[in-house]
Amino acid sequence: MKVSAPSATALAPRAISQPPATALRQRPTAFGWLSLIAIPVLASSLWWQSGGAAIYIACALAAAWLCSWWLAPRAMTGISGRWLIPHGVVAHEITSLGVQLRSPQAQGPCELEVALEQGSLHLARIPGLGPAPLRLWWPTRLTRRGLSPLPPLIIAHSRPFGMMRVSLPVITSSEVLVLPALGNIRPEALEVILGWLESGFHAISPGTDEVAHLRPYRYGDTMRSVHWRASARCRSIQVTERHAPQARKLTVFLDHRGPQRHSSRFERLVCATATTLVHFLETGWEVQLQGAWLGNGMAQGSRETLLEYLAMVECGDANAALEGLPRHEACLIFTLEEGLQVPADVQALVISLSKAEELVRMGRHIR
């Protein structure tokens, strides 16, 4: 079922209230208040005229008002729902959020609203509910990485006569983990990193990368992979294919020292780190994420796992010492500090924010 997309303020993380799950609210509508005022006015016609339709209208309005007061809250019994949160939500990219609603008995038209401190905000109109689960989806864009709160949702209706409005929180607040925004790698800047990685000075080999076979040289192969003795025997350049290539292991180190959590400079640095990490993972590299902000100093795993770690990183103390740098491993250090000096035994390529912006093409909206 399609619904209209909510406004930008509908799912904003600010001003969220969390009413209890049983806080059913019942209040007269504008028509209900007018009917309540009209009942004694019409009933007073007995004092100044004998008979007439006014007394019958007053009785009908009173009966309808009492029925609304009695039946409206009971129609909400058993309604339940939950958020439908997709995996891998990336900041500044369009995604789909949804809810699932269910009622043990058939329900008429009702409205889905967002609970805010100032009241409620209309989200969608539902034609009806029943025992079969009803799913509603709408496109949205989340702009802040990390845990983004989702507000509680309310079901409201004014059946059967439109005199009494009843609202009930059916979906509690939740959170969605928003991954860092991703940019595009610039090929000319990537060549600098690949040239540094192909220089061959790093990585003490564990000795487990046996040669699988030899093949002729193809354009784009690194000179490090050339088997010179076999090339001399065959009188043509031969390249080694290995079971576990030595030069396909990389450590990405993020220096989290900076001014504050939501600094635009730090957000752009995280974006560049995530983009570089994803690029090397997708091209077959074995990538390890390191940083003093990690619990044990390092993290390994799939693309989504490493991006989840980057989604939760926060700026640390700008005056703290840089710790946890890897030794004897090819390492890319992303930092806000220009001209960072690393120890001599650290085989690392330092990428400051200015160099990161040359490496990764990022949108101006990343803040």
N, C-alpha and C positions, 0 to 999 in steps of 0.2 A: 504494500500500500504506500503510495506517495503522499507526502505532506509538504507544505511550503517550508522553506528554510527559515529557521529562526533568525532574529536580528542578532547583531554582534554582541549586544548586552545580555542576550538570553542565557548564554552559556559562559559568561564572564566569571572568573573565579572570585570576584569581589562581592561583598554584600550578600553572602549566602547564609540563610537561616536553616536550622535543622530541627524541625518540629518532631515530636515523638510520633511513632508509627500509628498510635491510636488516637491522635489529636483530630478527631472529626469536628469540623466547624460548620455551624448551621446559622444562617442569618436570612432575614427576609430580603427579597429583591425590591427594586423600585416599584414594580407592580404589586408586590406583596404589601408594601407600606401603604400604597394608595388604597388597596382593598381593605386593609385594616382600618384606615380612616373612614372609608365609605360605609363600612358595616354599621357603626352607631348612627351615622348621619341618615342613612336610609331607614334604619329601624326607628328613628325618632319621628318618622312620618305618621306613626300610629297616634301621636298626640295632636296633630293638626289636620288629619284627614282620615276618613273611615275607609279601610280597604285600600286597594291599589296594588300596583306591581312592585312598588319600592320594597315592601316587606319581604316579598318572595325573592327579590334580587339580593337583599341583605342576608337572608337565610342561605341562599346558594353560595354567596361569597364566603360566609362563615364556614359552611361545610367544606368548600374547596380549600380554605385556609387550614382547617384542622387536618384534612387529608394530606395536604402537602407537608405539614409539620410532622405527621406520623409516618408517612410512606417514604419521603425523600431520603432520610438517613438509612433506612433499611435496604434501600436499593444499592448501597455501597458495600454491603456485607460480602466479604470474601474476595474483593478485588485485590490482585497482587501484580507486581511488576518488577522488572530489573533492567539495569543498563546493559546494552550490548556494545562492548568496547572492542574495537579491532586491535590486532597486534601490529606492531611496527608503525605507529603513528609518528610521522616526521614533521618537525616544526616548519611552518610556512607552506606546507603542501596540503592540498585539499584531501580530506578524508571523510568517511561516513561514520556518524554516530547513530545509534539506534536504541530503542527501548522495546521490551516485550511485555505485553499486558495480557491478563487472563482474568476471567470472572466465572465463578461456578454456575451462575445463571445468566440468562440472556439479559443484556442491558441495552437501553436506548441510546440516543446521542448524548455525548458528554465531551468535555474539553480537557485537554492536557495542558498544565501550566507549570511554570518554574517558580519555586518558592524563593522569594527574596525578602530582605529585611523590611523593605518599604511596602511589601504586599506580594502580589503574584503577577507574573507576566505570561500572557497567552502564547502557547507554543504550537498547538495543532487542535483541530476539531476531529473527533472520532465519531463515525456514524453509528457504531455499536460495538459491544463486547460480548463474548460468549466463552464457553469452555475451551474452544480452540484458541491457542495463543495467537495474538495479533502483534505483528512486528511493524514498527514505524522506523524509517530511516530518513536522514537528511544530510546533505553535504555541509561541512564546516571546515574552518581553517584555524588551527591552534598555533599561536605565534611564540609561545614561551616554552623552552625545553624544560625537562624535569617533570615532576609530578604536578599535573594540572587538575584541580578539583572539579568535579561535576556536581551541580546542585541537586537537591531533592526535587522530585516532581510530584505534582498534585493532580488528582482526578476530581473534576467538579461538574455538577449538573444542577438543573433547576426543574426537574420533572416532579410531579406530573402536570402541574398547572402553571408553572413559571412564577410561583409566589415565594418559594423558599429555595435558597441556594445552599447546597451542601458541598463541602470540599474535604478530601481525605488524602493525606500523604501516602502514596503507594510505592514510591521508589526512594530509597534513602540516598544520601550523597555518596559519591564514589570518587575515584581518582583514575586518571589515565596517564601513563608514562609517555611523555613526548620525547622522541629521539632528537638529537641535534640536527639542525638544518644542513643540507648537503649542497655543495657547489659543483663546479666543473674544473677538472685539472687542465691547466694550460700545457700543451705538449712541449713547447720550447723550454719551459721551466722544469718540466719533468725530466728532460734529458740531462740536466745538471745533476739531479739526484741519481739517476741511473748510471751516469758516468762515474759518480763517486762510489756507488755500490759495486761497479765492475772493476774498480781499481785493484781489488784483490788483496788489500792490506788487512782486512778484518776477518773475523770468524775463524776460531780454532775448530777445525773439523773433528767431529766425534769418530770419524772413520767408518761410518755406516752407509755412505753414499757410493756403493759399488757401481761401476760402469755397466750399463745394460747393453748398449751396442753403439756402434759408430755409424755416422751418416754423413753425406756430403754437406758442405757449408751452404747455408741459405742466408739471404740478405736479412740482416737484423740480429743474427747470432752474435753473442759477445765473444771477444777474443779470448776470454778466460776459459771458455768451453772448448777451444781448439785442442786437439790431441796432436802435438807437433811430431812426435815420432811416427805415428800412423800416417800423418800427412806426408812425411818424407818418404816413407815406403811406398805409398800410393801415388806420390807425385801430384796430389790434389789435397786441398784443405779438408780435413775430416773433423767432425764435431762429435763430442761425446754426449750421449744421452744417459742420464743417471736415474737410478731408482728414487733417490732423495737428493736433489741438487743442493750443493753447498750454498750457492749464492741466492737461495730463495728464502732465507730466514732473515727477518727484520724485526727490530724492536722500535716501537713508537713511544716516546717519553713526552708526557705533557707536564710542563712546569705550571702549576696552578697558582703560583704567587702573583698576586695582583691587587688592585684597589678595592673592589667590592664585587658582590655576587652577580649583579646584573649590569656590569660594565659592558658597554658595546664593544670595546676593544677585546675583552676576554671572550665574549660571545663569538666574535669573528675568528679568534684563535681556535676556539673549540670547533667551529665549523670547518676550518682548514684542516685541523687534526683528523676529524671524522672523515672528511672527503679523501684525504691521503690514505688513511687506514683502509677505507672501503675499496679504493682503487687497487691497492696492492693485494688485498684479499681476493678481489675478483680476477686478478691476473695470475693467480696461482701461488702467491707468496704465503709463507707461514708467518703470521704477524702476531707479535706479543705486545700488549699494552702495559706500560709501566708508569709509575708516578707515586710521589709521596702521599697523595690523597687516597690511594687504594689501601684497603685493609691490610693485605699482605705485601703490598708494593708492586704487585704484578697481576695481570689477568690474561687468560687465554680462552678461546672459545670461538663461536661462530660470529658472523657479522653482526647479528642482532644483539648477541650477548655483549660484545665490546661496545656497541653503540649505547646500550643501556648503562654501562659504566660511565661513558662520557656524558650521558644525559644527567647524571646526578652529581657531577663534579662542581665544586664551588670554589671561589677565589679564597686563597689562604692569606697568610701574613706576608705582606710585601717585603718585610725585612728579614724573613726567615732564611736560613741557609739552604742551598740546593742539595738535597740528599737523594740517595737511592739510584744514582746513575749506574747503568750496567757496565760491566767490564768485559773486554774481549768480545764484544758483539756489535754488529752493525746497528747503529741507533740513530734515529731522527729525533732531535730535541726541539719541541715547539715551545716557545717562551715569549713573554711580553718584553723581556729585558733585551735591549739592543746591545750588541757587543758582549754577549755572555761568554765568559772564559770557563772552559772545562779542564779537569786534570789531564795530564799527558797520557795516562793509561786508559782514558775513556775514548773509544773510537766512535766519535759521534759527529754528525753534521747538524749544526745549530741553525734552526729556522726561526728567525724573529717574526714579529707580526708583519713588518713591511715585506719580508721575503715570502711569508705565507700568502699575502695578498697578491704577490706576483705569481705564486705557484697555483693558487686556486682562484677561480673567478666566482665571486660571491655577490649576491644581490645587495642593493643598498638597504633593503628592508631588514636585513639580519642585524639586530641590535640586542 
